[in-house]
Amino acid sequence: MTAERSSADGSGDDGSAGDADYGVIGPGYSRYRQPEPAFSDAIRAALGSARTLVNVGAGAGSYEPDHLTVTAVEPSAAMRAQRPAGSAPVVDAVAEDLPFDDCAFDAALASFTVHQWRDLQRGLREIRRVTSGPVVILTADPSALERSWINDYAPEVIATEGGRYPTITDLRSGLGGTVTVENVPIPLGCVDGFSEAYFGRPEALLDPGARRANSAWSFVSQDIEHRFERDLRADLASGAWDDRYGHLRTQPTFDGSLRLIVARR
C-alpha cells in the first residue's frame, strides 16, 4: 500500500518530491526524529572549514549546523511547517532542480533524503554543481539493512527499504571526485527515531507514530503492520525477543546500515 500522491511536476499534493507522501506521514515527524548528537558531531567534522551550506531535503531541520550560514531546500509543505522558529531560511525546491548558481555554497548536506529523490544521478549532479567544497550525505547502505531484528518481524519493510536506498556504488559514481564512506555506530539511546535507532528498545516500535516517522512503513499493507505489532507484542510478553536479542538492550552501539559519505573535488 503506497501513500504516494503525485502531481505533474513530480511533487506530492503537499509538495513532497519523493516516493513518500509527507502530507500523510509528515505530521508529528519531528516528535520522533530529533537530531542525534553523535551524528551531528560527525557531520560537523566532515564539513570542515565551510562557512555556507545548502541542506538538501532538509525536512524539519535536523542536522543543520548552527555555526554556518545555511540555506535549506525542502519540497514538502508538511515538513517545512515543522521547522522551528529561527531555523535557516527554506526554499521550496527539489534536489534535481536547485535554484542556485554554480558553486554558490561552500558545502552541501543531505541527511536521510537521497532515497526519496526521483532521479538520484540528476540530484547528485545538481548538489555537486552548486557546491564548491564537500558534499556530506548521511544515508543507509541497503546491503546492511537485514542486520536489524526488524527483519524477523517485518521482512517486507526491510525489503522495501533495501529497494529504495541507493547503493554505495551508485552514490560514489554519481558524486565523483574523492569519496570516503564511514560506518556510523548507532547509540543505544539514539534520539533520531529511524528504525535501527530502536535496536535495543523494541517496545518503542509498538507506537504507530514511531513507525509512521519511518517512511518505509507507508509502503506496506496494514495487514503486515498489524502482524508485526501482534508478533512483537507476543514475543516481548513471552520473553522470546529477549532470548534472542536481549543483549541489545545494554549494547552501547549498533553497527547497522548507517553510513556517512563525504565527497570532495
VENZILIN-V848891 format. One record per backbone hydrogen bond with DSSP energy under -0.5 kcal/mol. CO is the residue of the C=O (numbers start at 1). NH is the residue of the N-H. Records with the same first field share a line. If there is no record, write none. Layout:
# VENZILIN-V848891
CO->NH ; NH
This chain:
# VENZILIN-V848891
7->10
11->7
12->15
14->77
16->12
20->22
21->24 ; 25
22->26
26->29
28->31 ; 32
29->32 ; 33
32->34 ; 193
35->37
36->39 ; 40
37->41
38->42
39->43
40->44
41->45
42->46
43->47
44->48
45->48
47->50
51->69
52->107
53->55 ; 71
54->56 ; 109
55->58 ; 73
58->61
60->84
61->64
63->65
65->68
68->70
69->53
70->89
71->55
72->91
73->57 ; 58
75->77
76->80
77->81
79->82
80->83
84->87
89->72
91->74 ; 93
94->97
97->94
98->100
101->104
105->132
106->133
107->54
108->136
109->56
110->112 ; 138
113->116 ; 117
114->117
119->123
120->124
121->125
122->126
123->127
124->128
125->129
126->130
128->131
129->103
130->105
134->108 ; 136
135->137 ; 263
136->110
137->139 ; 261
138->112
139->259
140->142
141->144
142->145
144->147
145->148
148->151
149->152 ; 153
150->153 ; 154
154->157 ; 158
155->159
156->160
157->161
158->162
159->163
160->164
161->164 ; 165
167->171
168->172
169->173
170->174
171->175
172->176
177->179
178->264
180->262
182->260
183->185
185->187
186->254
187->190
191->34 ; 193
192->194
194->197
195->198
196->199
198->201
201->204
202->205
203->206
204->207
206->208
207->210 ; 211
208->212
209->213
211->214
213->215
214->217
215->218
216->219
217->220
221->225
222->226
223->227
224->228
225->229
226->230
227->231
228->232
229->233
230->234
231->235
232->236
233->237
234->238
235->239 ; 240 ; 241
239->243
240->244
241->245
242->246
245->248
246->249
247->250
252->188
254->186 ; 256
257->141
258->184
259->139 ; 261
260->182
261->137
262->180
263->135
264->178
